[in-house]
Amino acid sequence: FGDYSAEELQKLKMKWHDPTYHARKTEGVASLLPIVYDMPLKVTSGKAAHCRDQGIHNGSRCRMRAVALHEEDAKHVFSTTNSEIVLKHIPSAICVEMERPLKHPLPNVPDIWFPMTPVSTTWTLDSEGCIEIKRKGFGMVPDFSSTIHSATGRSLPSVMPDLGHFAERPNHGAMMRAYIALSRVENTAGLLVVQPFSPLLFEQGDQPFAKLPLEYLQGKIT
């Protein structure tokens, strides 16, 4: 990068820190992390201290409960009336309330609270692996939505599934994903389909999956 000017380097830096930069390249550590009380979060990097010991892994869900601010940021927070504040220092920890119990509850805090600490990650900009970039932050992202695959097995009080557009030509894979999405909700009062979907979505017959074990258990074949 010796041939780049200061302005060119700044443009490149802004590109690397853009929120849309693919999270897989940064191992789940986002460039920007909004934190609001009770915000739903999902763990994207379970490398923080004691995560493995407590059974916290990638995909674990939680809610934001408290934050341990740097002294300078704490003074600013308590002296301002602004509704949005950009911190100057990375907090030493963000306390979250986990969706599932911890393996070893921590003292002096509620049973499912956990202090998530910052992690450092390094990735390369080039395919040869010569240009390394290091980032320090929290391995969590806001969790207001999810893919249907990651929602498999969950029971939710309400869902807003996207089952595709009315004019789309569905296939068996789309039908299975739609079934998974619709069956996550506890009752129909909590279901809101975001748009009309194809009337052929559930008119494709049986799924072309392996059926011999089921038919054997049902006594249909020997």
TORTI-167440 format. One record per residue (C-alpha): residue number from 1; z, y, x. Coordinates in Angstrom, 3 decimals. Last residue first. Layout:
<nodes>
{node NUM, {Z, Y, X}}
...
</nodes>
This chain:
<nodes>
{node 222, {4.202, -55.905, -41.686}}
{node 221, {2.855, -53.037, -43.774}}
{node 220, {4.093, -51.057, -46.805}}
{node 219, {7.716, -52.011, -46.185}}
{node 218, {8.889, -48.390, -45.973}}
{node 217, {10.038, -48.964, -42.383}}
{node 216, {6.569, -50.303, -41.496}}
{node 215, {4.858, -47.346, -43.213}}
{node 214, {7.061, -44.957, -41.251}}
{node 213, {6.366, -46.690, -37.922}}
{node 212, {2.596, -46.812, -38.665}}
{node 211, {2.257, -43.143, -39.563}}
{node 210, {1.190, -41.527, -36.273}}
{node 209, {-0.006, -38.074, -37.226}}
{node 208, {-3.174, -36.997, -39.010}}
{node 207, {-1.190, -34.894, -41.526}}
{node 206, {-1.798, -36.024, -45.065}}
{node 205, {-4.069, -34.059, -47.346}}
{node 204, {-5.610, -30.665, -46.666}}
{node 203, {-4.562, -28.733, -49.776}}
{node 202, {-1.476, -26.971, -48.365}}
{node 201, {-3.359, -24.153, -46.618}}
{node 200, {-6.304, -24.240, -49.043}}
{node 199, {-4.992, -21.337, -51.132}}
{node 198, {-5.157, -19.247, -47.922}}
{node 197, {-2.229, -16.884, -47.455}}
{node 196, {-1.242, -13.729, -49.329}}
{node 195, {0.870, -11.457, -47.085}}
{node 194, {4.451, -11.031, -45.823}}
{node 193, {5.981, -13.987, -47.660}}
{node 192, {9.530, -13.002, -48.657}}
{node 191, {12.076, -15.804, -48.947}}
{node 190, {15.826, -15.216, -49.311}}
{node 189, {15.953, -15.901, -53.058}}
{node 188, {14.000, -19.105, -52.368}}
{node 187, {17.010, -20.799, -50.801}}
{node 186, {18.332, -21.737, -47.341}}
{node 185, {15.238, -20.528, -45.477}}
{node 184, {13.843, -22.601, -42.600}}
{node 183, {11.643, -24.738, -44.879}}
{node 182, {8.997, -22.047, -45.336}}
{node 181, {8.399, -21.622, -41.599}}
{node 180, {8.273, -25.362, -40.867}}
{node 179, {5.820, -25.959, -43.727}}
{node 178, {3.651, -23.075, -42.516}}
{node 177, {3.617, -24.492, -38.988}}
{node 176, {2.550, -27.888, -40.358}}
{node 175, {-0.245, -26.339, -42.434}}
{node 174, {-1.477, -24.277, -39.497}}
{node 173, {-1.706, -27.421, -37.371}}
{node 172, {-3.562, -29.276, -40.128}}
{node 171, {-6.218, -26.575, -40.298}}
{node 170, {-6.636, -23.330, -42.195}}
{node 169, {-9.812, -21.260, -42.660}}
{node 168, {-8.548, -17.698, -42.851}}
{node 167, {-9.555, -15.513, -45.820}}
{node 166, {-6.038, -15.201, -47.294}}
{node 165, {-4.525, -14.324, -43.910}}
{node 164, {-1.947, -16.398, -42.056}}
{node 163, {1.390, -17.890, -42.982}}
{node 162, {3.508, -14.958, -41.769}}
{node 161, {7.084, -15.844, -42.684}}
{node 160, {9.705, -13.284, -43.740}}
{node 159, {12.955, -15.257, -43.677}}
{node 158, {16.391, -15.099, -45.252}}
{node 157, {19.696, -16.985, -45.021}}
{node 156, {18.390, -19.002, -42.048}}
{node 155, {18.703, -22.680, -41.148}}
{node 154, {17.194, -23.423, -37.725}}
{node 153, {15.571, -26.711, -36.692}}
{node 152, {12.229, -25.217, -35.684}}
{node 151, {12.548, -21.438, -35.266}}
{node 150, {11.215, -21.574, -31.689}}
{node 149, {7.975, -23.177, -32.910}}
{node 148, {7.576, -20.662, -35.729}}
{node 147, {7.623, -17.851, -33.218}}
{node 146, {10.489, -15.430, -33.393}}
{node 145, {11.486, -12.119, -34.915}}
{node 144, {14.249, -9.528, -34.654}}
{node 143, {15.554, -10.957, -31.385}}
{node 142, {15.911, -8.031, -28.985}}
{node 141, {15.531, -9.223, -25.361}}
{node 140, {17.963, -10.699, -22.859}}
{node 139, {17.978, -11.520, -19.140}}
{node 138, {19.696, -8.300, -18.135}}
{node 137, {18.473, -6.198, -15.236}}
{node 136, {17.491, -6.175, -11.593}}
{node 135, {13.849, -6.226, -10.542}}
{node 134, {12.218, -7.172, -7.256}}
{node 133, {8.499, -6.912, -6.522}}
{node 132, {6.860, -8.954, -3.781}}
{node 131, {3.372, -8.346, -2.413}}
{node 130, {2.346, -11.345, -0.264}}
{node 129, {2.255, -14.106, -2.864}}
{node 128, {-1.429, -14.937, -2.378}}
{node 127, {-2.091, -14.471, -6.105}}
{node 126, {-1.001, -10.860, -5.914}}
{node 125, {1.710, -8.934, -7.744}}
{node 124, {4.536, -11.231, -6.732}}
{node 123, {7.822, -11.970, -8.450}}
{node 122, {11.483, -11.429, -7.691}}
{node 121, {14.391, -11.607, -10.115}}
{node 120, {17.870, -10.138, -10.072}}
{node 119, {20.449, -10.829, -12.782}}
{node 118, {22.788, -8.505, -14.651}}
{node 117, {25.974, -9.844, -16.289}}
{node 116, {26.425, -11.194, -19.824}}
{node 115, {30.093, -11.041, -20.790}}
{node 114, {30.612, -13.764, -23.466}}
{node 113, {32.274, -13.574, -26.873}}
{node 112, {32.480, -16.833, -28.857}}
{node 111, {36.257, -17.306, -28.878}}
{node 110, {37.211, -13.654, -29.267}}
{node 109, {38.420, -12.018, -26.025}}
{node 108, {41.714, -12.126, -24.091}}
{node 107, {40.928, -15.428, -22.362}}
{node 106, {37.418, -16.957, -22.330}}
{node 105, {36.508, -19.923, -24.489}}
{node 104, {35.255, -22.906, -22.427}}
{node 103, {32.226, -24.713, -23.827}}
{node 102, {31.244, -21.616, -25.756}}
{node 101, {30.737, -21.784, -29.511}}
{node 100, {27.236, -21.176, -30.947}}
{node 99, {25.717, -17.902, -32.168}}
{node 98, {27.127, -16.079, -29.172}}
{node 97, {28.877, -12.729, -29.522}}
{node 96, {27.706, -10.527, -26.689}}
{node 95, {29.512, -8.460, -24.090}}
{node 94, {27.117, -6.527, -21.866}}
{node 93, {28.239, -6.433, -18.269}}
{node 92, {28.339, -4.244, -15.140}}
{node 91, {26.171, -1.711, -16.913}}
{node 90, {23.032, -0.658, -15.000}}
{node 89, {23.341, 2.991, -14.059}}
{node 88, {21.716, 6.189, -15.320}}
{node 87, {21.916, 5.188, -18.979}}
{node 86, {19.427, 6.658, -21.440}}
{node 85, {21.268, 7.819, -24.554}}
{node 84, {20.073, 7.917, -28.149}}
{node 83, {22.144, 9.375, -30.999}}
{node 82, {23.008, 12.472, -29.021}}
{node 81, {26.493, 13.875, -29.654}}
{node 80, {27.520, 13.845, -26.012}}
{node 79, {30.907, 13.812, -24.269}}
{node 78, {31.902, 10.188, -24.783}}
{node 77, {28.543, 8.826, -23.658}}
{node 76, {28.333, 11.135, -20.624}}
{node 75, {31.774, 10.192, -19.343}}
{node 74, {30.955, 6.496, -19.771}}
{node 73, {27.643, 6.926, -17.959}}
{node 72, {29.358, 8.350, -14.888}}
{node 71, {32.053, 5.648, -14.907}}
{node 70, {29.488, 2.828, -15.179}}
{node 69, {29.551, 1.218, -18.592}}
{node 68, {30.962, -2.137, -19.680}}
{node 67, {29.171, -2.776, -22.970}}
{node 66, {30.378, -4.162, -26.294}}
{node 65, {29.299, -6.326, -29.253}}
{node 64, {25.602, -7.187, -28.984}}
{node 63, {24.654, -10.240, -31.016}}
{node 62, {23.707, -13.724, -29.788}}
{node 61, {20.954, -16.300, -29.617}}
{node 60, {20.345, -18.922, -26.932}}
{node 59, {16.628, -19.184, -26.133}}
{node 58, {17.068, -19.659, -22.403}}
{node 57, {20.450, -21.243, -21.787}}
{node 56, {24.136, -20.699, -22.493}}
{node 55, {26.129, -23.940, -22.192}}
{node 54, {29.261, -22.184, -20.883}}
{node 53, {28.995, -23.543, -17.342}}
{node 52, {25.286, -22.721, -17.291}}
{node 51, {25.893, -19.115, -18.257}}
{node 50, {28.752, -18.679, -15.750}}
{node 49, {27.073, -15.765, -13.924}}
{node 48, {23.625, -14.848, -15.204}}
{node 47, {20.795, -17.302, -14.570}}
{node 46, {20.171, -18.056, -18.243}}
{node 45, {17.131, -15.800, -18.363}}
{node 44, {15.524, -15.067, -21.727}}
{node 43, {18.681, -14.967, -23.845}}
{node 42, {17.938, -13.759, -27.367}}
{node 41, {19.501, -10.686, -28.932}}
{node 40, {20.441, -9.574, -32.433}}
{node 39, {21.706, -5.963, -32.452}}
{node 38, {25.305, -5.771, -33.717}}
{node 37, {25.992, -2.558, -31.760}}
{node 36, {22.835, -1.126, -30.244}}
{node 35, {21.370, -1.953, -26.846}}
{node 34, {17.763, -1.117, -26.007}}
{node 33, {16.504, -3.011, -22.949}}
{node 32, {13.597, -1.593, -20.956}}
{node 31, {11.900, -3.244, -17.970}}
{node 30, {12.570, -6.691, -19.373}}
{node 29, {14.066, -9.544, -17.344}}
{node 28, {12.518, -12.704, -18.793}}
{node 27, {11.355, -14.267, -15.556}}
{node 26, {9.469, -11.107, -14.498}}
{node 25, {6.014, -12.682, -14.585}}
{node 24, {6.883, -14.508, -17.775}}
{node 23, {7.789, -11.171, -19.361}}
{node 22, {4.162, -10.004, -19.344}}
{node 21, {4.095, -6.252, -18.785}}
{node 20, {4.208, -4.678, -22.271}}
{node 19, {7.396, -2.724, -21.489}}
{node 18, {5.557, -0.903, -18.657}}
{node 17, {7.576, -1.116, -15.448}}
{node 16, {4.714, -2.527, -13.375}}
{node 15, {2.316, 0.076, -14.792}}
{node 14, {4.737, 2.918, -14.109}}
{node 13, {5.009, 1.723, -10.513}}
{node 12, {1.228, 1.678, -10.163}}
{node 11, {1.006, 5.266, -11.403}}
{node 10, {3.765, 6.294, -8.984}}
{node 9, {1.930, 4.621, -6.126}}
{node 8, {-1.206, 6.591, -6.945}}
{node 7, {0.733, 9.878, -7.014}}
{node 6, {2.413, 9.129, -3.677}}
{node 5, {-0.979, 8.380, -2.136}}
{node 4, {-2.159, 4.856, -1.509}}
{node 3, {-3.494, 3.733, 1.883}}
{node 2, {-0.155, 2.289, 2.997}}
{node 1, {0.000, 0.000, 0.000}}
</nodes>
